[in-house]
């Protein structure tokens, strides 16, 4: 990789992404981006890199480190497949393969599905949703896009001998282990910033954008971690690379990017316009947040960040990174693109 811009560099204005209909700007999204090394030095920034943000599901790989750590301590990590490890970090579509793997993970540790604290919802994948609606009276908790994360929390409680009840409470030992690791990687006390409840019922934490970027730089191998934690980071990034479908699913940018870069880069989407990225080949980490929470701008912003790093973007990712607007007849009527004034 050969960055297209000199580093370190910080653009005071956020990245501007325009929705263009014909040749007129119809909507505009502003994106704050922080790319950091493992020492916390800003390598590339747009806008407010110290903005306190809720990364939502974008930090699932960091949370899953606590599960991998417990599996390592119990000598059971090698028994899990790449699919089972990857689904710990997933915001999946609820397709049958996702449901099967989460079910297998719970069965492996003799954990009943009804202990999942996440709510139930239909698949995020339309063909699967239609199939479910035809065959199910109602969706179950295991169909929830966060069921893999919740299964991992239950596995952590099982391995450590914690009571499973209230495992999603931020004061529960399961959450405390996750908070400890996240705080270590972000180099800040996560609990000193606002926290709330995520859509799946688990805690939602916040911290400065650049702190999350540093955390993912360490996840990418860009700094010094103890051997066990560093091994856990490699285990998760390798599992996601080998089983990218598990991280999201059909038609999803998150799975497509992880598949395209095969472990060189690890990305994870979060609700409300967030993406985390671990550039494993460079030891750098990034986090971006669309101020208005729009996911279409997050995907275009992710493509721009990777491009600025000199990453060659395959055509398979064009639908996400350089999307076009089409009407119902399939005619191209516009595009979504980075405003040239904020590219460099």
N, C-alpha and C positions, 0 to 999 in steps of 0.2 A: 504494500500500500504506500502511496505517495500523496500526502495531503495536498489538496488544491489551494490551501491558504496557509500562510505562515502561522505557526503556533509558538507560544500562547497568544491568543487574540480574543478580545471581548467586544462584541458589537453592542452598544448601549441600547439600540432599538431591538425589540423582539422580532423574530422572523415573521414576515407577513405572507400569508397564503391567501390568494384571491380565488374566488369562485367567479368564473367569467362566462357570461351568457352572450353569445355572439362575440362582440368585442368590448362589451361593457362589464365592469366589475359589479356583480350583484351582491356578493357577500364578502366579508374579509375576516380572517381568523389571525390572531396574534399568538405566537408560540415562544415560550421561554425555554432555552436549552442550556444545559451545562454538560460539558465533557471534561473529565478530570483524570489525573493520574492517581496512583495509589497513595501518594503523599498528600492528596487533597489540593494539588495545584490545578487551577483552571487552565485547560489547554485550548478550549474553544467555548465561547459563550454567546448567547443572544438574550437580550433583555435582562430581566431580573433573576440572576442566578441564585440569589439568596431568598427568593420567595419561598415561603413555607407552603408546601403542597402535600395533599393526600395522594400518594402514588397508587393507592388501591391495589389491584391485583398485580401490578407491575413488580411488586416486591415479593411475590410468592417464592421465587428461587431463594431469596434470603431467608424467608421463614422456613422453607423446606430443609435448610441446613441443620436445623435443630433435630429434625426427624432422622436425617442421614447420620448425624452425630450419635444419636441413640442406637441406631441400627449397627453402627460401627462398634460401639461399646458392647453391644449384645452379641457381636459376632454373627449377625444375621444379614448384613448388607448384601453379600454375594448371592444370597438366595433369591433376591428380587430381580426381576427382569428390567431391562431398560424402560419398557412401557410402564411398569409399576412405579419406577423412580420418576419418570417424566411427568406422570399424571399428578404427582404431589404438587407440581407447579402450575397445573393447568387451569385455564378458564375455558373449558371445553364446550363443544356444541351439544353434548348429551346424545351423540350418535351411539349406535349399539356397541361399537368397539370401546368407546369411553366407559360406558356403563359396565361392560363386561370386565374391564381391567380394574375399575374401582371395586367392583364386587369381588374380584379375585384377591385384591389387596386386603379387604376386610376379612374374607374367609381365611386367609393365611394366618391371621392372628385371632381368629374366632371372635370377631367383633360383629354383633348384629347391626344390620343396616339402620334399624330404627334409632340407633344412638346418634346418628348424624344430626347435628343441630341446624344445618342449613335447611331452608324451606324447599319446597318442590316447585318446579316449573317445567313447561314443555321444552322440547329441544329447540335450540337456536338455529338449527339447520332445517330449512323448510321441508324437504322431502322426508326427513326423519320425523318431523313434527306431524306431518300428515299421516305417516304410518302409525305413530303413537296414538293419534286421535282415533284411528280406526280400531286399534287393538287394546287400548287402555281406557279405563273409566276416568282415570286421573293420573298425572305424573307422580313419581315418587321422589324422595329426597335424593336418591342416587343419580337422578337425571339432572340435578342442579349443576350448573357450570362450575361451581366451587366444590363439588363433592370430593374431588381428589385431595384438595387441601384439607378438608375436614376429616377425611379418612386418615390422612397423615397425622393430624392432631390426635386422633384417637389411638393410632399406633404408638405415638410418642407417649401418651398417657399409659398405655398397656405396658410398654417396655420399661418405663420408669417407675411403675407401681403407683401411679397417681389415680385418684378417683376420677372416673370418666365424667361424672356429673358436672355440669357447668364448665366444661373444658373450654368453651368459647368466651368465658369471662376474662377480661384483661388481667385480673388478679390471680387467675388460676396458674399453677406451676407450669403447665404446658405453654401458656402465653409468656410467662416470665422467662422461660428458656429461649423462646424466640426473640423476645425483646432484648435479652442480653447479647445475643449474636448480632442483631441488627444494630444495636448501639455501638458495639465494637467496630463493626465495619464502617458505619457512618461517622464514627469518631465524635459522637454526641449522645447525650441522654435523650433517647426517643420520647420518654415520658415527660420531658420538660416542654414539649410542644403539644398542641391540642390533639386529642384522640376522640374517636366516636365509634359508631357501629357501622359496619359494612352491610351491603345488601344481603349477604349470606348469613348475617348474624354474628360473625367474628369481629374482633376489634379492627378498626381502621386507624392507622397511625399517620402522623405527619412529621415532617422535618424539612430543612432547607433543601432546595433543588440540588445545590452543589454537594451537600452531604450525601444525598442518595447517589449522586454520580460517583463520588469517592468509594462508596460501598460497592458499586458494581465494578469499579476499577480493581479493587481487591478481589472481588469474585473472579475477575478475569485474569488473576495472577500477577497484577501489577504492583504488588507490595509484599510485605512480610506478614505472614500468618503462621500460627502454629501448624505443625504437620497435619494434624487430624482435620482441622478446619479447611486447610488448603486442599486436602484430598477430597473433602466433601464438595468443595466448589467444582473440582474437576469431575467428580462423579456425576453431579447434576448437569453440568454443561455437556458432557459426553452423552448422557442418557437422552437429553433433549435433542441433540444432534442425530442420534440413532433412531429416535422415535418421535420425530417432529409432529406427526399427526396428533399425538396425545396431548400436546400443549394447547391445541385449539380445535382443529378439525378442517373439514372440507370448506373451501372457499375463504379461508381466513388468512390474513396477512401474517399473523404470528407464526403459524405453521409453515407457510410458504417461505418466509425469510430464513427460519431455522433450517429448513430443508436445503435451501439454496446455498447456504454457507457452511454447512456440514461441520460445525464446531468452531470455525474461525470466528464467528460472531454468534452471540446468543441474545435474543430479544424477547421481551415479554410485554404484552399490552396490559393496560389498566383502564378501568372505567374513567369517564370524564376527561378523555383526551390525553392519556398518559402513555408513554413508552419508556421502558428501560432498555439499555443496551450494554452488553459486555463485549468489548472488542478483545477477544481472547488472544489474538495474534499480536496485539500491541500492548496489552496490559492496561487498557484504558476503559473507563466506564462513563456512561451518559444517562441522562434523564431528561425528557422533554415533557412539557405540560402546555396544552392548548388552553388559553385563558377562558374561552367560552365552553370548553369541555367537548368539542366536536371531534369524533374519531377520524373523520375523513381528513381533517387537517393534521392529525397526529401521524397518520400513515405517510402523507406527503412530507411532513417534517422529518420523519425517520429516514425517508429516502434521501432527503437533502443532506442530513447529517452524515449518512454513510457516503454519499457522493463527495462531500467536503473532505472526508478522510481518504479519498482516492480509491474507494471501493468500486469495482466494476459491477454494475447492477445488471443482472440478467433480464432478458425480455419477459421471463415468467413473472417478474415482479412489477411490470409496467402498469397493470390494472390497479395496483395499490399506490405506486409512487408517482405515476403521471396519469392520473385518471381523466377520462373524458366524460362529459355529460351527454346522455342520450335520451331521446323521447321514447314513448312506448312503442313506436314503430321501429326503433333501433337506429334512428338517424342521429348522427353526432351534432350536438347543438351548442357545445361549450366545453370548458375544461376547468380543472382545478390545478393551480400552479403557484410556485413560489414567486413573489414579486421580485423582479430583477434588482430593485433598489436595495433589498435586504439580503441579497445573495452573498455579498462580499464587501 
